[in-house]
Amino acid sequence: MNNKSINSQTIIAEDVQIDGDITLTGNITIYGEIRGAVFTDGAIQLAKKGKIFGDVKASTIQINGYIQGDVFINGPAELLSKCELVGDLKYKVLTIQDGAQFSGRCEIMEDDLNL
């Protein structure tokens, strides 16, 4: 039996600050602040008030908050209108909405990441 939960969802509430890296299987929605890296083979949704100070690796990402760090996405990356990304971005597919702020280098990923 496979112990990996396909529909697992982790939520970091707006009043939560985590100091340290997070490694998980499944999806995560971040309303609070993480001072450390975030690694998942699932999706990351970063809410408007959400902040990450560290590197990020995921299969997909929607950024509507602030990230200071390098972002490695094995699939689609969406920079939404309130996004502020300070760091390099590697991705398979990129969508940038009007208003998104991005300071760094972009690179299309050739091969899958080993997460």
C-alpha positions in Angstrom: 0.0 0.0 0.0 1.2 3.5 -0.9 1.6 5.7 2.2 1.9 8.8 0.1 -1.3 10.8 0.3 -1.9 12.4 -3.1 -4.4 14.9 -1.7 -2.5 16.0 1.4 -2.8 19.7 2.1 -0.7 21.7 4.6 -1.7 25.2 5.5 0.5 27.8 7.3 -1.8 30.3 8.8 -1.2 34.1 8.6 -0.2 34.4 12.3 2.5 31.7 12.0 6.2 32.2 11.5 8.4 29.2 11.0 12.2 29.4 11.5 13.7 26.5 9.6 13.4 24.4 6.5 10.1 22.6 5.5 10.2 19.4 3.6 6.9 17.7 2.8 5.0 15.5 0.4 1.9 17.1 -1.0 0.5 20.6 -1.4 1.1 23.6 0.8 -0.6 26.9 1.1 1.3 29.6 3.0 -0.4 32.7 4.5 2.3 33.2 7.1 6.1 33.6 7.0 8.8 30.9 6.6 12.4 31.7 7.2 13.9 28.7 5.6 13.7 26.6 2.5 10.5 24.9 1.3 10.7 21.6 -0.5 7.8 19.6 -1.8 6.9 17.3 -4.7 3.5 18.9 -4.7 2.2 22.4 -5.3 2.9 25.6 -3.4 0.4 28.5 -3.1 1.9 31.6 -1.5 -0.9 34.0 -0.5 -0.7 37.8 -0.7 0.6 38.2 2.8 2.7 35.1 2.7 6.5 35.3 2.8 9.4 32.9 2.2 13.0 33.8 3.0 14.8 30.8 1.5 15.0 28.5 -1.6 11.9 26.8 -2.9 11.5 23.5 -4.9 8.1 22.2 -6.0 6.2 20.7 -8.9 4.0 23.9 -9.4 3.8 27.3 -7.7 1.4 30.2 -7.5 3.2 33.3 -6.0 1.0 36.2 -4.8 3.3 37.1 -1.8 7.0 37.7 -1.3 9.9 35.3 -1.9 13.6 36.1 -1.3 15.5 33.0 -2.6 15.9 30.9 -5.6 12.8 29.0 -7.0 13.0 25.7 -8.8 9.7 24.5 -10.3 9.3 21.2 -12.1 6.2 22.4 -13.9 4.2 25.7 -14.2 5.1 28.8 -12.3 2.6 31.6 -11.9 3.7 35.0 -10.7 0.4 36.7 -9.7 -0.3 40.4 -9.6 0.9 40.9 -5.9 4.0 38.7 -6.4 7.4 40.0 -5.4 10.2 37.5 -6.2 13.8 38.4 -5.4 16.0 35.5 -6.7 16.5 33.3 -9.7 13.6 31.2 -11.2 13.9 27.9 -13.0 10.6 26.6 -14.4 9.0 24.5 -17.2 6.1 26.9 -17.9 5.9 30.6 -16.8 2.9 32.9 -16.5 3.4 36.5 -15.2 0.4 38.7 -14.4 0.5 42.5 -14.7 1.8 44.0 -11.5 4.1 41.1 -10.5 7.6 42.1 -9.5 10.6 39.9 -10.3 14.2 40.7 -9.7 16.5 37.8 -10.8 17.3 35.5 -13.7 14.8 33.2 -15.5 15.7 29.9 -17.0 13.6 27.2 -18.6 14.3 23.8 -17.1 15.3 21.0 -19.4 15.2 18.0 -17.2 13.1 17.0 -14.2 14.3 18.0 -10.7 15.1 15.3 -8.3 13.2 16.5 -5.2 
